[in-house]
Amino acid sequence: MTASEEAAPETPPFPARQYDKDVHLVEYGEKRILLVGTAHISQQSVDLVTTVLTSEEPDCVCLELDDKRYQAMTRPEAWEELDLRTIIREKRLAALIVNLIMAAYQKRLGLTTGVKPGSELLAAATLAREKGLQISLCDRDVRITLRRAWKKTSLWRKGWLFATLITSLFDKEKLDEEELTRMRQKDALEEIMDEMGDSLPELKHVLIDERDTYLVEKIKASPGNRLVAVVGAGHVAGMIKKFDEENRDRLEEITTIPPVSTGMKIFGWSIPVLILGSICFIGWRQGIGAAGDNLLFWALVNGVPAAIGTAIALGHPLTILAALLSAPVTSLTPVIGAGYVCAFVQIWTKPPRVYELRSAGDDIATARGWWKNRLLRTFLVFVFSTFGSLIGTWAGGIEIMKRVFE
């Protein structure tokens, strides 16, 4: 028999075996995709992912991770390279803290099962590297997700959500593997998704629906025809429906941060214009001395509460001074707030130590930890100085408006 007559090596079947209901076979053109739904703090999910990747010979392993989270998961020392000053300059401090809160909550739940959050994704990445398989990071950049969610959520819901996140850190609920198994079931997850859609439709759209679309399109574009995709069970039902849709053209739309609306820009500038206009009117009607008195009043009514807030956060003395001096100016421009100025000064005067960056996820779960950890204390400085300046802006603005009509 000649070489040309020899039979080509038989391609192993895909999938090679039957799995439980947490693994779904999806076909898209010539691609066959094993969609593995997991709970991020479940040993059962780690075992399932290990079984699938040990049994199969996929061309590529797709993960519900973006590059930043992948680096943080596979390179724990990445905290040491965190440039906090750049984060503050780019106004990403709030997003960083929300990330820490969510990670801390997952970690605390994981302690009840003895499994670190994302262990199944780490196991998948580790096995893929050991077997020489390609890895495709298919999730949207978490910073884009958080900023889109923030932009699309109303002001009162933002406050409610943040309060809920903080409260969740002190929740004593314990989950075992039996509860996690129930959470992975389709009917329970659909019930949760429907409830979220009713109460927080904008948030569900950004956190779930948009990411379902993004994940599916990235999986479709991944190399090879035999793929294993490891994703959170909450995405599975929505993703299966979207494999029949063509949403490639929507990727640019759902990876763009919505600009500030014209109405919000007008509102943002209307306050400083109104305050300065009122002071000028008082000066025209009552003289330069009266205008100077009102400017001094504005400076004190803004600067003092901001400085007090910074002091409550145990900010550095230079940070307290920065709050006192910057709040009267920043409150007259929507471009930057006193909180960001104070946070930058605090980082410059009291930069967090490496161990504090690593322990932030643990410290965030205790009231004492917020003041002890320099990274978290910087966030307190940001919040309390912002709140103080906000109080001063409204109190000072109302008083100056009263004086216009005296």
C-alpha positions as CSV (number, residue, x, y, z in Angstrom):
1,M,0.0,0.0,0.0
2,T,1.4,3.4,-1.0
3,A,1.5,6.4,1.3
4,S,-1.3,8.0,-0.7
5,E,-3.4,4.9,-0.2
6,E,-2.9,4.9,3.6
7,A,-5.9,6.0,5.5
8,A,-5.7,9.5,7.1
9,P,-5.5,9.4,10.9
10,E,-9.0,9.4,12.4
11,T,-10.0,12.6,14.1
12,P,-11.1,12.0,17.7
13,P,-14.8,12.6,18.2
14,F,-15.8,15.9,19.8
15,P,-17.1,15.7,22.4
16,A,-15.3,12.5,23.4
17,R,-17.9,11.6,26.0
18,Q,-21.2,12.6,27.6
19,Y,-21.3,15.3,30.3
20,D,-23.9,16.5,32.7
21,K,-26.3,19.4,32.2
22,D,-23.6,22.0,32.9
23,V,-22.0,21.3,29.5
24,H,-23.8,22.3,26.4
25,L,-22.8,21.5,22.8
26,V,-23.4,24.4,20.4
27,E,-22.7,24.3,16.7
28,Y,-21.9,27.4,14.6
29,G,-21.0,26.7,11.0
30,E,-18.1,24.2,11.1
31,K,-17.4,25.0,14.7
32,R,-18.4,22.7,17.5
33,I,-18.3,24.5,20.9
34,L,-18.6,22.9,24.3
35,L,-20.0,25.6,26.6
36,V,-19.1,24.8,30.2
37,G,-21.3,26.7,32.7
38,T,-19.6,27.2,36.1
39,A,-20.0,28.8,39.5
40,H,-16.8,30.8,40.2
41,I,-16.4,29.5,43.8
42,S,-17.3,25.9,43.3
43,Q,-15.0,22.9,43.6
44,Q,-17.4,21.0,41.5
45,S,-16.9,23.5,38.7
46,V,-13.1,23.1,39.0
47,D,-13.5,19.3,38.8
48,L,-15.9,19.6,35.8
49,V,-13.5,21.9,33.8
50,T,-10.6,19.6,34.6
51,T,-12.6,16.6,33.4
52,V,-13.6,18.3,30.1
53,L,-10.1,19.5,29.2
54,T,-8.5,16.2,30.2
55,S,-11.0,14.3,28.1
56,E,-11.1,16.5,25.0
57,E,-8.6,17.7,22.4
58,P,-9.9,21.1,21.5
59,D,-8.2,23.5,19.2
60,C,-8.7,26.4,21.6
61,V,-9.9,27.1,25.1
62,C,-12.1,30.2,25.4
63,L,-12.3,31.9,28.8
64,E,-14.7,34.4,30.4
65,L,-11.8,36.7,31.2
66,D,-10.3,39.9,29.8
67,D,-6.6,40.5,29.6
68,K,-6.5,42.5,32.9
69,R,-8.2,39.9,34.9
70,Y,-6.2,37.1,33.3
71,Q,-3.0,38.9,34.2
72,A,-4.2,39.5,37.8
73,M,-5.2,35.8,38.1
74,T,-2.1,34.3,36.6
75,R,0.4,36.9,37.9
76,P,-0.4,37.7,41.6
77,E,2.6,40.1,41.7
78,A,0.8,42.4,39.2
79,W,-0.4,44.4,42.1
80,E,3.2,45.7,42.5
81,E,2.9,47.3,39.0
82,L,-0.4,49.1,39.7
83,D,0.0,52.8,38.9
84,L,-2.4,54.4,41.2
85,R,-1.6,57.9,40.1
86,T,-2.6,57.1,36.6
87,I,-5.8,55.5,37.8
88,I,-6.7,58.6,39.7
89,R,-5.7,60.9,36.8
90,E,-8.0,58.9,34.5
91,K,-10.8,58.9,37.1
92,R,-10.8,55.2,37.5
93,L,-10.5,55.0,41.3
94,A,-14.2,54.3,41.8
95,A,-14.1,51.4,39.3
96,L,-11.0,50.0,41.1
97,I,-12.8,50.0,44.4
98,V,-16.0,48.4,43.0
99,N,-13.8,45.7,41.5
100,L,-12.2,45.1,44.9
101,I,-15.6,45.0,46.6
102,M,-16.9,42.4,44.2
103,A,-13.7,40.4,44.4
104,A,-13.8,40.5,48.2
105,Y,-17.4,39.4,48.3
106,Q,-16.7,36.4,46.0
107,K,-13.6,35.6,48.0
108,R,-15.6,35.6,51.3
109,L,-18.2,33.3,49.7
110,G,-15.3,31.1,48.4
111,L,-14.0,30.7,51.9
112,T,-17.1,28.8,52.8
113,T,-16.3,26.2,50.2
114,G,-12.5,26.4,50.4
115,V,-12.3,27.5,46.7
116,K,-10.8,30.8,45.5
117,P,-12.9,32.8,43.1
118,G,-12.2,32.0,39.5
119,S,-10.4,28.8,40.4
120,E,-12.1,27.0,37.5
121,L,-10.9,29.6,35.0
122,L,-7.4,29.4,36.4
123,A,-7.6,25.6,36.2
124,A,-8.7,25.9,32.6
125,A,-5.9,28.3,31.7
126,T,-3.3,26.1,33.5
127,L,-4.4,22.9,31.7
128,A,-4.5,24.6,28.4
129,R,-0.9,25.8,28.8
130,E,0.2,22.3,29.9
131,K,-1.4,20.7,26.8
132,G,-0.1,23.4,24.5
133,L,-3.6,24.6,23.5
134,Q,-4.4,28.1,22.4
135,I,-6.2,30.4,24.9
136,S,-8.7,32.9,23.8
137,L,-9.7,35.7,26.3
138,C,-13.3,36.4,25.3
139,D,-14.7,38.7,27.9
140,R,-15.0,42.5,27.5
141,D,-12.6,44.7,29.4
142,V,-14.0,45.0,32.9
143,R,-13.2,48.7,33.0
144,I,-15.5,49.2,30.0
145,T,-18.2,47.1,31.5
146,L,-18.1,49.1,34.8
147,R,-18.0,52.5,33.1
148,R,-20.9,51.6,30.8
149,A,-22.9,50.3,33.7
150,W,-22.1,53.5,35.7
151,K,-23.1,55.8,32.8
152,K,-26.4,54.0,32.2
153,T,-27.5,53.8,35.8
154,S,-29.5,56.7,37.3
155,L,-28.1,58.6,40.3
156,W,-30.4,57.1,43.0
157,R,-29.7,53.6,41.7
158,K,-26.0,54.3,41.8
159,G,-26.3,55.1,45.5
160,W,-28.5,52.1,46.1
161,L,-26.1,49.8,44.3
162,F,-23.1,51.0,46.1
163,A,-24.8,50.7,49.5
164,T,-25.8,47.1,48.5
165,L,-22.2,46.3,47.5
166,I,-20.9,47.6,50.9
167,T,-23.6,45.7,52.8
168,S,-22.8,42.5,51.0
169,L,-19.3,42.6,52.4
170,F,-20.7,42.1,55.9
171,D,-23.4,39.5,54.9
172,K,-22.9,36.3,56.9
173,E,-24.6,34.1,54.4
174,K,-22.7,30.8,53.8
175,L,-22.9,28.8,50.6
176,D,-22.1,25.1,50.4
177,E,-21.6,23.0,47.3
178,E,-25.3,21.9,47.4
179,E,-26.4,25.6,47.2
180,L,-23.9,26.3,44.4
181,T,-25.2,23.3,42.5
182,R,-28.7,24.8,42.7
183,M,-27.4,28.2,41.6
184,R,-25.9,26.6,38.5
185,Q,-29.3,25.1,37.4
186,K,-30.9,26.9,34.5
187,D,-34.3,27.5,36.0
188,A,-32.8,29.2,39.2
189,L,-30.5,31.3,37.1
190,E,-33.2,32.4,34.7
191,E,-35.3,33.4,37.7
192,I,-32.5,35.6,39.0
193,M,-31.9,37.1,35.6
194,D,-35.6,37.9,35.2
195,E,-35.7,39.5,38.7
196,M,-32.7,41.6,37.9
197,G,-34.2,42.7,34.6
198,D,-37.4,43.9,36.3
199,S,-35.6,45.9,39.1
200,L,-32.4,47.0,37.4
201,P,-33.0,46.7,33.6
202,E,-30.1,49.0,32.6
203,L,-27.6,47.1,34.8
204,K,-28.7,43.7,33.6
205,H,-28.4,44.9,30.0
206,V,-24.8,46.0,30.5
207,L,-23.6,43.3,32.8
208,I,-25.4,40.3,31.3
209,D,-26.9,40.9,27.9
210,E,-24.1,42.9,26.3
211,R,-21.5,40.6,27.7
212,D,-23.5,37.6,26.3
213,T,-23.2,39.2,22.9
214,Y,-19.5,40.0,23.3
215,L,-18.6,36.6,24.6
216,V,-20.4,34.8,21.8
217,E,-18.9,36.9,19.0
218,K,-15.4,36.5,20.5
219,I,-15.9,32.7,20.8
220,K,-17.1,32.6,17.1
221,A,-13.9,34.4,16.1
222,S,-11.6,32.1,18.1
223,P,-9.2,29.9,16.1
224,G,-10.1,26.3,15.3
225,N,-13.3,24.4,14.9
226,R,-13.3,22.4,18.2
227,L,-13.6,24.8,21.1
228,V,-14.1,24.5,24.8
229,A,-15.6,27.7,26.4
230,V,-15.6,28.2,30.2
231,V,-18.1,30.8,31.3
232,G,-20.2,31.6,34.3
233,A,-23.5,29.7,34.4
234,G,-25.5,32.9,34.5
235,H,-24.4,33.6,30.9
236,V,-25.2,30.2,29.4
237,A,-28.9,30.5,28.5
238,G,-28.4,34.0,26.9
239,M,-25.3,32.9,25.0
240,I,-27.0,29.8,23.5
241,K,-29.7,32.0,22.0
242,K,-27.2,34.5,20.6
243,F,-25.2,31.9,18.6
244,D,-28.0,32.1,16.0
245,E,-27.6,35.8,15.7
246,E,-25.0,37.9,13.9
247,N,-23.9,40.7,16.2
248,R,-20.3,41.3,15.0
249,D,-21.3,44.8,13.9
250,R,-22.4,45.6,17.5
251,L,-19.0,45.0,19.1
252,E,-17.9,48.6,18.5
253,E,-21.1,49.9,20.0
254,I,-20.9,47.9,23.2
255,T,-17.2,48.6,23.8
256,T,-17.6,52.4,23.6
257,I,-18.1,54.5,26.8
258,P,-21.2,56.6,26.3
259,P,-20.4,60.3,26.2
260,V,-21.8,62.7,28.7
261,S,-25.2,64.0,27.3
262,T,-25.6,67.6,26.2
263,G,-28.2,68.1,29.0
264,M,-25.8,66.9,31.7
265,K,-23.0,69.1,30.3
266,I,-25.4,72.1,30.4
267,F,-26.4,71.2,33.9
268,G,-22.8,70.7,35.0
269,W,-21.8,74.2,33.8
270,S,-25.0,75.9,34.9
271,I,-24.2,75.8,38.6
272,P,-20.8,77.6,38.4
273,V,-22.2,80.1,35.9
274,L,-25.1,80.8,38.2
275,I,-22.8,81.2,41.3
276,L,-20.3,83.4,39.6
277,G,-23.0,85.4,37.9
278,S,-24.7,85.9,41.3
279,I,-21.4,87.1,42.9
280,C,-20.8,89.5,40.0
281,F,-24.4,90.8,40.2
282,I,-23.9,91.4,44.0
283,G,-20.7,93.3,43.2
284,W,-22.4,95.4,40.6
285,R,-25.3,96.2,42.9
286,Q,-23.5,96.4,46.3
287,G,-19.9,97.1,45.4
288,I,-16.6,95.2,45.1
289,G,-16.4,94.7,48.9
290,A,-19.6,92.8,48.9
291,A,-18.5,90.6,46.0
292,G,-15.2,89.9,47.9
293,D,-17.1,88.9,51.0
294,N,-19.2,86.5,49.0
295,L,-16.2,85.0,47.3
296,L,-14.6,84.4,50.8
297,F,-17.9,82.9,52.0
298,W,-17.9,80.6,49.0
299,A,-14.3,79.5,49.6
300,L,-15.0,78.7,53.3
301,V,-18.3,77.0,52.9
302,N,-16.8,74.7,50.3
303,G,-13.3,74.3,51.7
304,V,-14.1,73.7,55.3
305,P,-16.6,70.8,54.9
306,A,-14.2,69.2,52.3
307,A,-11.3,69.5,54.7
308,I,-13.4,68.1,57.6
309,G,-14.4,65.1,55.4
310,T,-10.7,64.5,54.5
311,A,-9.8,64.7,58.2
312,I,-12.5,62.1,59.1
313,A,-10.9,59.8,56.5
314,L,-7.5,60.4,58.3
315,G,-6.0,62.0,55.3
316,H,-2.5,63.4,55.4
317,P,-2.2,67.1,56.6
318,L,-1.2,68.1,53.1
319,T,-4.3,66.3,51.8
320,I,-6.5,68.2,54.2
321,L,-4.9,71.5,53.0
322,A,-5.5,70.4,49.4
323,A,-9.2,69.9,50.2
324,L,-9.5,73.3,51.8
325,L,-7.9,75.0,48.8
326,S,-9.2,73.0,45.9
327,A,-12.9,72.5,46.8
328,P,-13.9,76.2,46.2
329,V,-12.3,76.0,42.7
330,T,-13.3,72.5,41.7
331,S,-16.9,73.1,42.7
332,L,-17.0,75.8,40.0
333,T,-16.0,73.4,37.2
334,P,-17.5,70.0,36.3
335,V,-14.1,68.9,34.7
336,I,-12.6,67.6,38.0
337,G,-13.8,67.2,41.5
338,A,-12.2,67.9,44.9
339,G,-12.2,64.2,45.5
340,Y,-9.8,63.4,42.7
341,V,-7.4,66.2,43.7
342,C,-7.4,65.0,47.3
343,A,-7.0,61.3,46.3
344,F,-4.0,62.2,44.1
345,V,-2.3,64.2,47.0
346,Q,-3.0,61.4,49.4
347,I,-1.4,58.8,47.1
348,W,1.6,61.2,46.6
349,T,2.0,61.7,50.4
350,K,1.0,58.2,51.7
351,P,1.5,55.7,48.8
352,P,0.1,52.2,49.7
353,R,2.7,49.6,50.5
354,V,2.8,46.4,48.4
355,Y,1.3,44.2,51.1
356,E,-1.5,46.7,51.5
357,L,-2.4,46.4,47.9
358,R,-2.4,42.6,48.2
359,S,-4.5,42.7,51.4
360,A,-7.0,45.2,50.2
361,G,-9.5,42.5,49.3
362,D,-9.4,41.3,52.9
363,D,-9.3,44.7,54.6
364,I,-12.3,45.9,52.6
365,A,-14.5,43.5,54.6
366,T,-13.9,45.2,57.9
367,A,-14.7,48.8,59.1
368,R,-11.2,49.1,60.6
369,G,-9.6,47.9,57.5
370,W,-10.9,50.9,55.5
371,W,-8.9,53.3,57.7
372,K,-5.9,51.0,58.2
373,N,-5.2,50.1,54.5
374,R,-3.7,53.1,52.7
375,L,-5.4,52.2,49.4
376,L,-8.8,52.0,51.0
377,R,-8.1,55.1,53.0
378,T,-7.4,57.0,49.8
379,F,-10.9,56.0,48.6
380,L,-12.4,57.3,51.9
381,V,-10.5,60.6,51.3
382,F,-12.0,60.7,47.8
383,V,-15.6,60.0,49.0
384,F,-15.6,62.2,52.2
385,S,-13.9,65.2,50.5
386,T,-16.3,64.9,47.6
387,F,-19.3,64.8,50.0
388,G,-18.0,67.7,52.0
389,S,-17.6,69.8,48.8
390,L,-21.0,68.8,47.6
391,I,-22.6,70.0,50.9
392,G,-20.7,73.2,50.6
393,T,-21.7,73.8,47.0
394,W,-25.4,73.5,47.7
395,A,-25.3,75.3,51.0
396,G,-23.2,78.1,49.6
397,G,-25.1,78.3,46.4
398,I,-28.5,78.6,48.1
399,E,-27.1,81.3,50.5
400,I,-25.6,83.4,47.7
401,M,-28.8,83.2,45.7
402,K,-30.7,84.5,48.7
403,R,-28.3,87.4,49.0
404,V,-29.0,88.3,45.3
405,F,-32.6,89.1,46.2
406,E,-31.9,91.0,49.5
